Amino acid sequence: MQNIIFEQNIVFRKYTLDLVSDLDIDKLHLVPPKMTNSIIWNVGHLLLSQQMLTYGLSGLPLHTPMHWLKLFKIGSSGTPLVSQVDINSLFESMVPLIEQTKIDFYDNTFQNFKPFHTGYGAHITNINEALAFNNYHEGNHIGHIITLKKLV
């Protein structure tokens, strides 16, 4: 069962990269009127959230730069400029981070999972639930990216 979760997540990540591959840095940062975040914020947020839901809630170090927490965590502003270096790193990390999570999952790395209530009202009690919720969460933000892309 878990293998399909990882396979789908990789498909979502590749699809996201496809969606944004034709956008320049200005369009990636643009926050259209009546919107609160940019495309690059949504990309960074889905990547950081996956790390927080898996490694963070298991008390393990994230595989992302620490300054990404400030840029992309829940409640952060979608308006700060993200450097081209960070954008490149985000894009290059999309699939490898899922592949690493899959390796760590099958190595039983996520042993000390801390239960968590999501902003959507879901109660996540273990790594399996976190992985399933992550795919829903990423699909939600892919929807935001599609909408934003139409507006930029």
N, C-alpha and C positions, 0 to 999 in steps of 0.2 A: 504493500500500500504506500509506504513512504517514498518509494522510488518515483511513483507518478507525481508526487508533490514536488520533488526536485526537478523532474523533467518539465513539468508545467512552469515552474518558476524560471527555468532557463529560457523557455519559449517566451514568457512574458518579458524577460530582460532583453532578449534579442529583438522582440517587437518594439520595445521602448527605444532601444538604440536606433532602430529603423525609422521610427517616428521623428526623432530629433536630428538625424544625421545631416539633413539638408539645411539646418538652421545655423545662422551665424551667431556670434556671441551677443549681439544686441537683441536679437529675437529671443534667445534663450533667457535673457534677463528681463524682458518686457513684462510688466504687470498691466494688463488691459484695465480700462475703467470698470469699476464695480467688482473687480477680482482682487484677491488678497495675496496671491503668490505667482511666481514666474514658473516657466517650464523647468528651468534648471533647479529651482527649489524643489519641485515635485520629484525630479530625478534623484536628487541628493537625499530627499526625505525617504523615498522608498528604499534606497540603498541603506541608509543609516537605520531606519526602522527595523529592517530585517536583522541587522547586526544587534540591535538592542533587544529584540524579541528572542533571539537565540543566545548569543554570547552574553549580553548584558544581564538578562534575567537568570542566567546560569552562573553569574559571578565570575565570568571569564573576560579577559581583555578583548576589546573589539579589534577587528582587522581593518580599521579605518583610522585616518589621522584624527587626533583628539579635537582639533579645531572644527571639524565637521559637526560635532555636537552642537556648537553654538549656531552654526549656519542652518542646520537642517532638522533639529529636534522638534517635537511637538510644541507648538506655541511660538516658534521662532518666526521672525519676519521673513517674508519671501522677497524682500527688496534689496538686501545687501548684494554687492557685486561679488561674484565668485570668479577667482582668477582663472585664466586660461589653463594654467598648470593643474588647478583643482578640477576643472572641467574635464581635461584629458584623463586625469586620474580616475574620476568618477566613471567615465565611459569605459576605460580599460579595466575597471574593477567589477563591472556589472556581472558578468558571467563567472569569472574566477572566484568571486566571493561565495556564490551558490555552490560551486564545485567543492570549495573548501568546507563549507557547512555540511555538505553531503558526506564527505570523508570523516569529518568530526562526529557527525551523527552516528555513522556505522562503527566508529571507534568508541562509542558510548562516552563521548566527552561531556555531554550536557547532563550531568548527574545531579547538580544542586539547583534545580530550577525553582525560582521564586514565583508563586502565583501572582497574577496581574489582572486588573480590570481595565479593559480598553475603553477608549472614548466612545466606542460604539455600543457599550453595554455588555460586551462579551467577557466572560471570566475564563482566563487562560490558566490552566493548572499544571501543564507539563509541556515538554518540548514538542510532542506530536501535535498538540492543539496549537502551539505557537506557529509551527510550520504551516498548518492548514490556514490559520488566521492570516498569516503573512501573505499568502496567495490572494486571499480576498482583498486585503489592504492594498496590495500592488495593483490589482485590477481596478480598484477605486481610483488610485492616482493615475493610472494609465488613462482612465476616462477624463480626469482633469487635464492631462497633457493634451489629449485629442481636442478638447474644448478650447484650451488656450492656443493651440496651434492654429485653429480656425480664426482666432481673434488677432493674431500677430501677423 
